[in-house]
Amino acid sequence: MLSQTKLRAFLTPIAFYRAIKGSYSLDQIRAFTYGAPLSDNEWQDACDLYKKYLPEEQERNLIQTKKHLELKENLASNIKKLKRIVQTIPEITDVLLVNSYSLGALKPTSDIDLVVICEPKLLWWARLKLTAALEKAGLRRKPGHIEEQICLSFFVTADGINMQKIALDEDLYLHYWLANVIPLFGKHRTDWLVQNQWIKKPLPALITKGSPSQKNKQFPFVSYLANQLVRIPMLARSRKKAKALGSIAFLNHTIIV
């Protein structure tokens, strides 16, 4: 019989996905148990309870999973285009798919939210190049043109991907948001979790081990100069847009919009 603590550990991630109308697999639930891991026997007991007492939740999850997979397929073409574009911008080391895409909560009106990981000291130059490339490809999200478009939600440098600086106390959403990211290239999945080891406290079953990615590249001086030149006008533009977006934050290595 499961203790109250273990039952809460099992039900919390289910409640999270339900609250955001997301879909999930039971493997995800085991990886994201909240506050305590479950042994094999405890896991089996939890699954038995789930199948016996939560038939409506199972049906909801199956329906949402089917919808999410269908909508994900609709986005595949734009994600392939995004991948080709990013491969032409050496200042970008990886892109993480986040929000509704990674949380199993896609809707027909969803866009594609990203965390863009850049080389140190080249964040603004990388942002400008990616923004221009998406604009040229017709993929950049704009007012009135959101569905299936690319939203540049976060920019972060490879030496500053520890998100603890933006975490609130007992921030359940952020913990699951961080644990669910989907890398476009896979280069920084390990680094992302290793640098965010603090999320293991509430998610003790989450695996955060692995080998770090390759060291940062060296770029010509002109690239760093370009970054400094575009930084001021782009910063001013972003602050102006903040009024329309509702909020914006500039941390040491991070732009959050």
C-alpha positions in Angstrom: 0.0 0.0 0.0 1.4 3.4 -0.9 2.1 5.9 1.8 0.6 9.4 1.6 4.0 10.8 0.6 4.4 8.3 -2.3 0.9 8.7 -3.5 1.4 12.5 -3.6 4.7 12.0 -5.5 2.8 10.0 -8.1 -0.3 12.3 -8.4 1.5 15.7 -8.5 2.9 15.4 -12.0 -0.4 14.1 -13.3 -2.2 17.1 -11.7 0.4 19.4 -13.3 -0.2 18.0 -16.8 -4.0 18.0 -16.2 -3.9 21.7 -15.1 -2.1 22.8 -18.3 -4.2 20.4 -20.4 -1.1 18.6 -21.4 -0.6 15.0 -22.3 1.9 12.6 -20.8 3.2 9.0 -20.6 3.5 7.0 -17.4 7.2 6.8 -18.1 7.3 10.6 -17.8 5.3 10.5 -14.6 7.8 8.1 -13.0 10.7 10.3 -14.0 9.0 13.4 -12.7 7.6 12.1 -9.3 7.5 15.0 -7.0 9.3 15.0 -3.7 10.1 11.2 -3.6 11.1 8.4 -6.0 9.1 5.2 -6.2 10.5 1.7 -6.0 9.4 -0.9 -8.6 6.8 -2.3 -6.3 5.5 1.2 -5.3 5.4 2.1 -9.0 3.3 -0.9 -9.8 0.9 -0.1 -7.0 0.6 3.4 -8.2 -0.2 2.3 -11.8 -2.8 -0.1 -10.5 -4.5 2.7 -8.6 -4.3 4.9 -11.6 -6.0 2.3 -13.9 -8.6 1.5 -11.3 -9.6 4.9 -9.9 -8.8 7.4 -12.6 -10.6 6.2 -15.8 -11.7 9.8 -16.7 -8.2 11.1 -16.4 -6.9 8.2 -18.6 -9.5 9.0 -21.2 -8.6 12.7 -21.1 -4.9 11.9 -21.5 -5.5 9.6 -24.4 -7.6 12.2 -26.2 -5.1 15.0 -25.5 -2.2 12.8 -26.6 -3.8 12.1 -29.9 -4.6 15.8 -30.5 -1.0 16.8 -29.5 0.6 14.2 -31.8 -1.6 15.3 -34.8 -0.8 19.0 -34.2 2.9 18.2 -33.6 2.9 16.5 -37.1 1.5 19.7 -38.5 4.5 21.7 -37.1 7.1 19.2 -38.4 7.7 21.1 -41.6 8.3 24.5 -39.9 10.6 22.8 -37.3 12.7 21.3 -40.1 13.0 24.7 -41.7 14.0 26.1 -38.3 16.7 23.5 -38.0 18.1 24.3 -41.4 18.2 28.0 -40.5 19.9 27.5 -37.2 22.6 25.4 -38.8 23.6 28.4 -40.8 24.2 30.5 -37.7 27.3 29.3 -36.0 26.8 31.6 -32.9 23.8 29.4 -32.0 24.8 26.1 -30.3 21.4 24.6 -29.8 17.7 25.3 -29.6 15.2 23.9 -27.1 11.5 23.4 -27.9 9.5 24.4 -24.9 6.0 25.4 -23.6 3.0 23.8 -25.3 5.2 21.8 -27.7 7.3 20.1 -25.0 4.4 19.8 -22.4 2.0 17.9 -24.7 -0.4 20.9 -24.7 -0.5 22.0 -28.4 -3.7 23.6 -29.7 -4.6 24.6 -33.2 -3.6 28.2 -32.4 -0.2 27.3 -30.9 3.0 28.7 -32.0 6.5 27.1 -31.5 8.2 28.5 -28.4 12.0 28.3 -28.2 15.0 28.7 -25.9 17.9 29.6 -28.1 21.4 28.8 -26.6 24.2 31.0 -28.0 27.9 31.2 -27.7 29.1 33.5 -24.8 29.3 37.2 -25.6 27.4 36.7 -28.9 23.8 36.6 -27.8 22.6 39.9 -29.4 24.4 39.2 -32.7 22.9 35.7 -32.8 19.4 37.0 -32.0 19.6 39.6 -34.8 20.7 36.9 -37.3 18.1 34.5 -36.3 15.3 37.1 -36.3 16.3 38.2 -39.8 16.4 34.6 -41.1 13.0 33.8 -39.7 11.6 37.0 -41.1 12.9 36.1 -44.5 11.6 32.5 -44.3 8.1 33.8 -43.2 8.4 31.9 -39.9 8.6 34.8 -37.4 5.6 35.2 -35.1 3.8 38.5 -35.5 0.6 40.0 -34.1 -2.3 38.4 -35.9 0.0 35.7 -37.4 0.7 33.3 -34.5 -0.3 29.8 -35.5 2.6 27.4 -36.3 5.1 30.4 -36.3 8.3 30.6 -34.3 8.3 32.5 -31.0 11.8 33.5 -29.7 10.8 33.3 -26.0 14.3 32.9 -24.4 17.8 33.6 -25.4 20.6 32.3 -23.1 24.4 31.9 -23.5 25.9 28.4 -23.1 27.8 29.5 -20.0 24.6 30.8 -18.3 21.9 28.1 -18.7 21.3 27.7 -14.9 17.7 29.0 -14.6 17.7 29.1 -10.8 18.1 32.9 -10.9 14.5 33.2 -12.3 13.0 30.6 -10.0 10.4 31.4 -7.4 10.1 29.5 -4.1 8.5 26.1 -4.7 7.9 27.0 -8.4 6.3 23.8 -9.5 5.7 25.0 -13.1 9.3 26.0 -13.7 10.6 22.7 -12.4 8.5 20.7 -14.9 9.1 23.3 -17.6 12.9 22.8 -17.3 12.6 19.0 -17.1 10.5 18.8 -20.3 12.6 20.8 -22.8 13.2 19.1 -26.2 16.5 19.9 -27.8 16.5 20.5 -31.6 20.0 19.2 -31.9 20.5 17.4 -28.6 23.8 19.1 -27.9 22.8 20.8 -24.6 20.3 18.4 -23.1 22.9 17.1 -20.7 24.4 20.5 -19.9 20.9 21.9 -19.4 20.1 19.3 -16.7 23.6 19.2 -15.1 23.6 23.0 -14.7 20.1 22.9 -13.3 20.8 20.2 -10.7 18.7 22.2 -8.2 15.5 20.8 -9.8 16.4 17.3 -8.6 15.4 18.3 -5.0 11.7 18.2 -5.9 12.2 15.8 -8.8 14.5 13.2 -7.3 13.9 10.5 -9.9 15.1 12.8 -12.7 18.4 11.7 -14.4 20.8 14.6 -14.8 24.1 12.8 -15.4 26.1 12.6 -18.6 29.1 14.0 -20.4 29.2 17.8 -21.0 29.1 19.1 -24.5 32.1 20.4 -26.5 33.9 23.6 -25.3 32.9 27.0 -26.7 34.1 28.0 -30.1 36.4 31.0 -30.8 35.0 33.6 -33.2 36.7 36.4 -35.1 36.9 39.7 -33.3 34.5 41.2 -35.7 31.7 38.9 -34.4 32.2 40.2 -30.9 32.3 43.8 -32.2 29.1 43.3 -34.1 27.5 41.9 -30.9 28.4 45.1 -29.1 27.2 47.3 -31.9 23.7 45.7 -32.2 23.3 45.3 -28.5 22.2 48.9 -27.7 19.5 49.3 -30.4 18.2 45.8 -29.9 18.0 46.3 -26.1 16.1 49.6 -26.7 13.7 47.9 -29.1 13.1 45.0 -26.7 12.3 47.3 -23.9 9.9 49.1 -26.1 8.2 45.9 -27.0 7.9 44.9 -23.3 4.9 47.2 -23.0 3.0 45.2 -25.6 4.3 41.8 -24.3 3.6 42.5 -20.7 7.0 41.7 -19.2 10.6 41.3 -20.2 13.7 40.5 -18.2 17.4 40.9 -18.9 19.7 38.8 -16.7 23.4 38.4 -16.9 23.3 35.9 -19.8 19.6 35.7 -20.5 16.8 37.5 -22.4 13.3 36.5 -21.3 10.3 37.9 -23.2 
